[in-house]
Amino acid sequence: MTSSHTQPLASADQMRETLRRISHLKGRQADEVSLQEVRALVGVAPHRRDLLIEHLHQLNDTYRGLHARHLVALATEMNLPQAEVLEVATFYHHFEVIRGDEAVPSLTVRVCDGLSCELAGAQALLAKLPTLLGRADVRVVAAPCVGRCEQAPVAVVHQNAVTHATPESVVAAVQAGHTQATLPDALRLAEYRAQGGYDLLTALVQGDDKGTQPHITSEQVLQAMEASGLRGLGGAGFPAGRKWRIVREQAAPRLMAVNIDEGEPGTFKDRTYLERDPHRFLEGLLIAAHVVGIDAVYIYLRDEYHGCRALLTQELAALQANPPCPLPTLVLRRGAGAYICGEESAMIESIEGKRGEPRMRPPYIAQVGLFGRPTLEHNFETLYWARDIVQKGPAWFSSFGRNGRQGLRSFSVSGRVKQPGVKLAPAGITLQELIDEHCGGMLDGHTLYAYLPGGASGGILPARMNDIPLDFDTLQPYGCFIGSAAVMVLSQHDLARDAALNMMNFFAHESCGQCTPCRVGTAKAAQLMQAPVWDNATLEDLNQVMTDASICGLGQAAPNPVRCVQTYFPHEVA
């Protein structure tokens, strides 16, 4: 049946005119010089969509920023809409989008203004450095926690972390041109293998394939992981062995994503262990990959960890050149400065080259994860312990613990203690025991006033509650949680309200903006918290909306420090 309103076919001239208009769509066209500069860095087309962020890093590193002309050329080369490339580039804090003839600084100095660095004098550094440097081409900016809280204060000169920074040491680094990260003095592949490294992995692969002696099977590994009681050490605390079984039961091909984004303020345990013993982590990763049946592993590393990135790049290459057994595909991916990408689904979006925005659930990533495939997601430290648990037996791990708790915890301790750092201690240890036994006590002239048991989102407790066992599930009755076990210690010279405001400013800065309760709520709360007397009723309204309606844990946990101040430190805001 034909319509009475049929349209005549376009003529050849009309079709040519339409094609001409399409080829000159609104927006900039790529120039040949910019195309050649982009191709020189990323190669010639075709390009995989998931490599967009990696390509943006190459441009950002080379030109100290992302020029609009290069973004247009990259969009053309990757056959992506310009708006999509710009949306990704502007989402991540470490990408500097340069518009038009805007001047590009030859060097950027980032001063960490996280809580531990602020306690150690970060604001004084920020105030003094621009004048002392005296160069218009050097930009000094504040940056959220850079994961070196035990070395506070910290300034990062391009990619070189200046620890225990003073104005003089930062100026000296700039003047000397010390802009590249130092490679950590870690245990390398040959040394690791000489000490029995990868023997367990080899026995596992041979045991499953041939039943040779000595051997161990995947089922035995699973049983050991389950019996040990090891839970995810990135913050969520899901039982590791159970997670392996769930993903193993999904249809192949299965993928794995490893989270070393470690953006929670006060947390630096993963970096510390990675700088010492990268192959213990890699062997745990490969054990998990073999047991679960993983085809490809994507390691997502925090961009601030430049030395670790160089180290992992070298050691992965060495391992692939001399593998102890057949390896899955191993891919190292670089974050770009977004705390939200510590959330597992946001990390997966970032690995796929997109904005790091959390996904709605269900489906869960164990079922539909990276590139639409079932995905095993793990934190670095969880995998770091796998070899010891299997070799020494699950009873070894579970034999540690205090106050009715089981296992070991790596506490990142910073603030007003004599010996900050990563402290491996029994699960269930109290804050006071941690300070006395592992940190050399409080700094001279300081007495305990308050502490944050779980980083920015874990809440704040007063000194009188220094005897609560620190572990999963022990802090929730007090409005707190342990999370990644980042413990920040405050003294009588500090205020809990200032710590809470520091955290809320961080959340407002790091909100991905996807959901209104988090985007608007964190910014409004930070504004209200600056008042000498808090409007507790309005703050609690915001707290409730953020907790109930935010998509992910950032907005849901952001109210914790506020509520703790209202509960335990009301005298500070009355």
C-alpha positions in Angstrom: 0.0 0.0 0.0 1.5 3.4 -1.0 1.1 6.6 0.8 -0.5 9.6 -0.9 2.2 11.8 0.7 5.3 10.1 -0.7 8.3 12.4 -1.2 10.2 12.5 -4.4 13.7 11.1 -4.5 16.5 13.6 -4.1 18.4 14.5 -7.2 22.1 13.7 -7.5 22.9 17.4 -7.0 20.8 17.5 -3.8 22.5 14.4 -2.5 25.9 15.9 -3.2 24.9 19.0 -1.3 23.7 17.0 1.7 27.0 15.1 1.8 28.9 18.4 1.6 27.0 19.8 4.6 27.6 16.6 6.6 31.3 16.8 6.0 31.3 20.4 7.3 29.2 19.9 10.4 29.1 22.6 13.1 32.4 22.4 15.0 36.1 22.5 14.4 37.7 20.5 11.7 41.0 18.7 12.3 44.0 20.4 10.7 46.8 18.3 9.1 49.5 19.5 11.5 47.5 18.4 14.6 46.5 15.1 13.0 50.2 14.4 12.4 51.1 15.3 15.9 48.4 13.0 17.3 49.4 10.1 15.0 53.0 10.5 16.1 51.9 9.7 19.6 49.0 7.2 19.3 49.7 5.7 15.9 47.4 5.6 12.9 43.8 4.5 12.8 41.9 2.3 13.6 41.9 2.8 17.4 40.1 0.9 20.1 37.5 3.0 21.9 38.8 1.9 25.3 42.2 3.5 24.6 40.8 7.1 24.7 42.1 7.9 28.2 45.5 6.3 27.4 45.7 8.5 24.3 44.7 11.6 26.3 47.5 10.9 28.7 50.0 10.7 25.9 48.9 14.1 24.6 48.7 15.6 28.1 52.2 14.4 29.1 53.8 15.6 25.8 52.2 19.0 25.5 51.6 19.7 29.3 47.9 20.0 28.5 45.2 19.1 26.0 44.9 21.7 23.3 41.5 22.0 21.6 43.1 21.3 18.2 44.6 18.0 19.5 41.2 17.0 20.9 39.6 17.6 17.5 42.3 15.7 15.8 42.0 12.8 18.3 38.3 12.7 17.8 38.8 12.5 14.1 41.4 9.8 14.3 39.3 7.7 16.7 36.1 8.3 14.8 34.4 9.7 17.9 32.2 12.7 18.4 34.2 15.8 19.5 31.7 16.3 22.4 32.4 12.7 23.7 36.2 13.3 23.7 35.8 16.6 25.4 33.4 15.1 28.0 35.9 12.5 29.0 38.9 14.9 29.0 37.1 17.4 31.3 35.9 14.7 33.7 39.4 13.8 35.0 41.3 16.3 37.2 44.7 15.5 35.7 43.8 16.5 32.2 44.4 20.2 31.5 42.2 21.3 28.7 43.7 24.3 26.9 41.3 26.5 25.0 42.3 28.9 22.2 45.4 30.9 22.9 45.4 30.2 26.6 48.9 30.1 28.1 50.2 26.7 29.0 52.3 26.5 32.2 55.6 24.8 31.6 55.4 23.2 35.0 52.7 22.4 37.6 53.4 22.0 41.3 50.6 20.3 43.1 50.5 20.7 46.9 48.4 18.1 48.7 45.7 19.6 50.9 44.5 16.3 52.3 43.9 16.2 56.1 47.3 14.8 57.0 49.2 17.3 54.8 47.0 20.1 56.1 47.9 19.2 59.7 51.6 19.3 58.6 51.4 22.8 57.0 50.1 22.4 53.5 48.4 25.8 53.5 51.6 27.6 54.4 53.3 25.9 51.4 50.4 27.0 49.1 50.7 30.5 50.4 54.5 30.9 50.0 55.4 28.9 46.9 54.1 31.2 44.2 56.1 34.1 45.5 59.2 32.1 46.2 59.2 30.4 42.8 58.6 33.8 41.1 57.9 32.3 37.7 54.8 33.0 35.7 55.2 29.7 33.8 55.1 27.6 37.0 51.6 27.0 38.3 51.0 26.1 42.0 47.7 24.4 42.8 46.1 22.6 45.6 45.5 18.9 45.1 43.5 16.3 47.0 45.3 13.5 48.9 48.1 12.1 46.8 48.6 8.9 48.9 51.7 9.8 50.8 50.2 10.8 54.1 53.0 9.3 56.2 55.4 11.7 54.4 53.3 14.9 54.9 53.4 17.6 53.7 53.8 16.6 50.1 54.2 18.6 46.9 54.4 17.0 43.5 56.6 18.8 41.0 55.1 17.5 37.7 55.5 13.8 38.5 58.2 14.0 41.3 56.8 13.8 44.8 58.7 16.0 47.2 58.1 14.5 50.7 58.2 16.2 54.0 58.2 19.3 51.8 59.4 22.7 52.8 59.2 25.8 50.6 63.0 25.5 50.1 62.9 21.9 49.1 60.2 22.4 46.6 61.9 25.5 45.1 65.2 23.4 44.9 63.4 20.6 43.0 61.9 23.1 40.5 65.2 24.9 40.0 67.1 21.6 39.5 64.5 20.3 37.0 63.7 17.3 39.2 60.3 16.6 37.6 60.3 12.8 37.1 59.4 10.2 39.7 62.0 8.0 41.3 61.8 4.3 40.6 61.1 2.4 43.9 63.8 0.1 45.3 61.6 -3.0 45.1 62.2 -6.7 45.0 62.6 -7.6 41.3 61.6 -10.7 39.4 65.0 -12.6 39.7 65.2 -12.0 43.4 61.6 -12.9 44.0 61.9 -16.2 42.1 65.1 -17.0 44.0 63.1 -16.8 47.2 60.5 -19.3 45.9 58.3 -16.8 44.1 55.8 -18.2 41.6 56.5 -21.8 42.8 52.9 -21.9 44.1 51.5 -20.6 40.8 53.5 -23.2 38.9 52.3 -26.0 41.2 48.8 -24.9 40.8 48.9 -24.8 37.0 50.7 -28.2 36.8 48.3 -29.7 39.3 45.2 -28.7 37.4 46.7 -29.6 34.1 48.6 -32.9 34.8 48.1 -33.8 38.4 51.9 -33.8 38.8 53.7 -33.6 42.2 54.0 -31.4 44.1 50.7 -29.9 43.1 47.7 -28.1 44.4 44.3 -27.8 42.7 42.0 -24.8 42.1 39.5 -26.3 44.5 42.0 -26.5 47.3 43.0 -22.9 46.7 39.3 -21.9 46.9 38.8 -23.8 50.1 41.9 -22.2 51.6 40.7 -18.7 50.7 37.2 -19.4 52.1 38.5 -20.9 55.3 40.9 -18.0 56.0 38.1 -15.5 56.3 39.9 -13.0 54.1 37.6 -10.2 53.0 38.1 -7.5 50.4 40.6 -5.0 51.8 39.6 -2.1 49.6 36.8 -1.1 51.9 33.7 -3.2 51.0 34.8 -6.3 52.8 33.2 -9.0 50.6 34.6 -12.5 51.3 37.3 -13.1 48.7 36.9 -16.8 48.3 33.1 -16.5 47.8 33.7 -13.8 45.2 36.0 -16.2 43.3 33.4 -18.9 43.3 30.6 -16.6 42.1 32.6 -15.3 39.1 34.0 -18.8 38.3 30.5 -20.0 37.8 29.7 -17.4 35.2 29.9 -18.0 31.4 33.3 -17.5 29.7 35.1 -15.4 28.7 35.7 -13.9 32.1 37.8 -10.8 32.9 39.5 -9.4 35.9 39.9 -5.8 37.1 42.4 -4.9 39.8 41.8 -1.6 41.7 45.0 0.2 42.8 43.3 3.6 42.5 43.7 4.0 46.3 42.1 7.5 46.4 40.6 7.4 49.9 42.3 10.2 51.9 44.7 8.8 54.4 45.3 5.5 52.5 48.7 4.5 51.3 49.1 0.8 52.1 48.8 -0.4 48.5 51.5 2.0 47.3 53.8 0.9 50.2 53.5 -2.8 49.5 53.7 -2.3 45.7 57.0 -0.3 46.1 58.4 -3.2 48.2 57.2 -6.4 46.6 55.3 -6.1 43.4 55.6 -9.8 42.4 53.9 -11.0 45.6 50.8 -9.1 44.4 51.3 -10.3 40.8 51.5 -13.9 41.9 48.3 -13.5 43.9 46.7 -11.9 40.9 47.7 -14.8 38.6 46.6 -17.4 41.2 43.1 -15.8 41.2 43.1 -15.6 37.4 43.9 -19.2 37.1 41.4 -20.5 39.7 38.6 -18.3 38.3 39.4 -18.9 34.6 40.3 -15.4 33.6 41.2 -14.5 30.0 42.5 -11.0 30.6 43.5 -8.9 33.6 43.3 -5.1 33.7 45.3 -3.4 36.4 44.0 0.1 37.2 46.7 2.2 38.9 46.3 5.6 40.5 47.8 8.3 38.3 49.6 9.9 41.3 51.8 6.8 41.6 54.2 7.6 38.8 57.1 5.6 40.3 54.9 2.6 40.8 53.7 2.8 37.2 57.3 2.7 35.9 58.0 -0.2 38.3 55.0 -2.2 37.2 55.7 -1.6 33.6 59.2 -2.9 33.9 58.2 -5.9 36.0 55.3 -6.9 33.9 57.5 -6.9 30.8 60.1 -9.0 32.7 57.4 -11.5 33.7 56.0 -11.7 30.2 59.4 -12.3 28.8 60.2 -15.1 31.2 56.8 -16.5 32.4 56.7 -19.3 35.0 53.6 -20.7 33.2 51.2 -19.5 30.4 49.9 -16.1 31.4 46.5 -14.4 30.7 46.6 -11.1 28.9 47.9 -8.5 31.4 47.1 -4.8 30.8 48.2 -1.8 32.9 45.8 1.1 32.8 46.4 4.6 34.2 43.9 6.5 36.2 43.6 10.3 35.6 42.7 11.8 38.9 39.2 10.9 39.9 38.4 9.5 43.4 35.1 8.1 42.2 37.0 5.6 40.1 37.8 3.7 43.3 34.1 2.6 43.1 34.2 -0.7 41.1 31.8 0.1 38.4 33.2 3.6 37.9 36.6 2.1 37.5 35.3 -0.3 34.8 33.8 2.7 33.0 37.2 4.4 33.1 39.0 1.3 31.9 36.6 1.3 28.9 37.8 4.8 28.2 34.7 6.6 29.5 33.8 9.1 32.2 34.2 7.3 35.5 30.5 7.4 36.5 29.1 4.5 38.7 26.7 2.2 37.1 23.2 1.3 38.5 22.8 -2.2 39.9 21.7 -4.8 39.1 23.3 -6.2 37.0 26.4 -6.7 39.2 29.8 -6.6 37.6 30.4 -10.3 38.5 27.7 -10.9 35.9 28.0 -8.0 33.5 31.2 -6.1 34.1 34.1 -5.0 32.0 33.2 -4.9 28.2 30.0 -6.6 29.2 31.7 -9.8 30.5 31.6 -11.4 34.0 34.4 -9.6 35.9 36.3 -10.5 39.1 37.2 -7.1 40.8 39.7 -7.0 43.5 41.7 -4.5 45.6 45.5 -4.8 45.5 46.0 -5.9 49.1 43.4 -8.7 48.9 45.5 -10.3 46.2 48.8 -9.5 48.0 47.9 -12.0 50.7 46.7 -14.8 48.5 50.1 -16.6 48.2 50.8 -16.6 52.0 47.3 -17.8 52.8 47.5 -20.8 50.4 51.1 -21.7 51.2 50.9 -21.2 55.0 47.4 -22.5 55.3 44.2 -20.6 56.2 44.8 -21.1 59.9 47.9 -19.0 59.7 45.9 -15.9 58.6 43.0 -16.5 60.9 45.2 -17.2 63.9 45.9 -13.4 64.2 43.4 -11.1 65.8 42.3 -9.5 69.1 39.1 -8.9 70.9 37.4 -11.8 69.2 38.4 -10.7 65.7 40.4 -12.8 63.1 43.0 -12.0 60.6 45.5 -9.2 59.8 44.9 -5.6 58.8 47.3 -3.1 57.2 46.6 0.2 58.8 47.7 3.4 57.1 48.4 5.6 60.1 49.1 9.3 59.8 48.6 12.5 61.8 49.9 13.4 65.2 51.9 10.2 65.9 55.7 9.8 66.2 56.0 7.0 63.6 53.4 7.2 60.9 53.3 4.5 58.2 51.7 1.2 57.2 51.3 -0.9 60.3 50.5 -4.6 59.9 48.6 -5.5 63.0 46.0 -8.0 64.3 42.4 -7.3 63.2 40.5 -6.0 66.2 43.4 -4.0 67.7 42.2 -0.8 69.3 43.3 2.7 68.4 45.2 3.2 71.6 47.0 -0.2 71.1 47.9 0.8 67.6 49.4 4.1 68.7 51.3 2.6 71.7 52.6 -0.6 70.1 53.2 0.4 66.5 53.5 4.2 66.2 55.8 5.1 69.1 53.1 7.1 70.8 51.8 10.5 70.2 54.1 13.4 69.1 55.6 15.3 71.9 53.3 18.0 73.1 50.3 16.3 71.7 47.6 14.2 73.4 44.9 12.2 71.6 41.7 14.2 70.9 40.0 12.4 68.0 40.7 9.9 65.2 39.3 8.9 61.8 39.3 5.1 61.7 38.5 4.7 58.0 39.6 7.6 55.9 37.4 10.4 54.7 34.2 8.5 54.7 34.7 6.4 57.9 33.6 9.0 60.4 35.4 10.6 63.4 35.5 9.4 67.0 36.6 11.1 70.2 39.6 10.1 72.3 37.4 8.5 75.0 36.4 5.9 72.4 39.9 4.7 71.8 39.2 1.2 72.9 36.9 0.0 70.1 38.2 -3.0 68.2 39.2 -1.8 64.7 37.8 -4.3 62.1 34.9 -4.9 59.8 31.5 -4.5 61.4 32.8 -3.2 64.8 32.5 0.5 64.1 29.0 0.7 62.5 27.2 1.0 65.8 29.1 4.2 66.4 28.3 5.7 63.0 31.7 4.8 61.5 33.3 2.0 59.5 36.9 0.8 58.9 36.9 1.0 55.1 40.5 0.8 53.8 41.8 1.1 57.4 43.2 4.6 56.9 43.6 5.9 60.5 44.2 9.7 60.9 45.1 10.8 64.5 44.1 14.3 65.8 45.4 16.0 69.0 44.2 18.7 71.3 45.6 21.3 68.8 43.1 20.2 66.2 39.3 20.4 65.7 37.1 17.6 64.6 34.9 20.2 62.7 37.9 21.3 60.7 38.6 17.7 59.8 35.0 17.1 58.8 35.1 20.3 56.6 38.3 19.1 54.9 36.5 15.8 54.1 33.3 17.5 52.8 35.3 19.8 50.6 37.1 16.7 49.2 33.7 15.0 48.5 32.4 18.1 46.8 35.5 18.3 44.6 35.4 14.6 43.8 31.6 14.1 43.2 31.2 12.8 39.6 28.1 15.0 39.3 25.9 12.1 38.0 23.3 12.3 40.8 21.9 15.5 42.2 21.8 14.5 45.9 25.6 14.0 45.9 26.5 16.8 43.5 24.5 19.5 45.2 24.4 18.0 48.7 28.2 17.9 49.3 28.7 21.4 48.0 25.9 22.8 50.1 27.0 21.0 53.2 30.6 22.3 52.8 29.2 25.8 52.6 27.0 25.4 55.7 29.9 23.8 57.7 31.9 27.0 57.4 29.5 28.8 59.7 30.7 29.3 63.4 27.5 27.7 64.5 26.1 24.9 62.4 22.6 24.8 61.2 22.2 21.2 62.3 18.6 20.8 61.1 19.4 21.8 57.5 22.6 19.7 57.6 20.7 16.7 58.7 18.2 17.2 55.9 21.1 17.2 53.4 22.6 14.2 55.1 19.4 12.2 54.8 18.9 13.0 51.2 22.5 12.1 50.3 22.3 8.8 52.2 19.0 7.7 50.8 19.2 8.9 47.2 22.9 8.9 46.1 23.8 6.3 43.5 27.1 5.2 45.0 29.1 5.1 48.3 30.6 8.6 47.9 27.3 10.4 48.5 26.0 7.8 50.8 29.0 8.0 53.1 29.8 11.8 52.8 27.5 12.6 55.8 29.4 10.3 58.2 32.0 12.9 59.4 29.2 15.6 59.8 27.1 13.3 61.9 30.0 12.3 64.0 30.8 15.9 64.8 27.2 16.6 65.7 27.2 13.5 68.0 30.6 13.4 69.6 31.8 17.0 69.3 28.7 19.2 69.7 30.6 21.8 71.7 32.7 22.7 68.6 29.6 23.7 66.5 27.2 25.0 69.1 
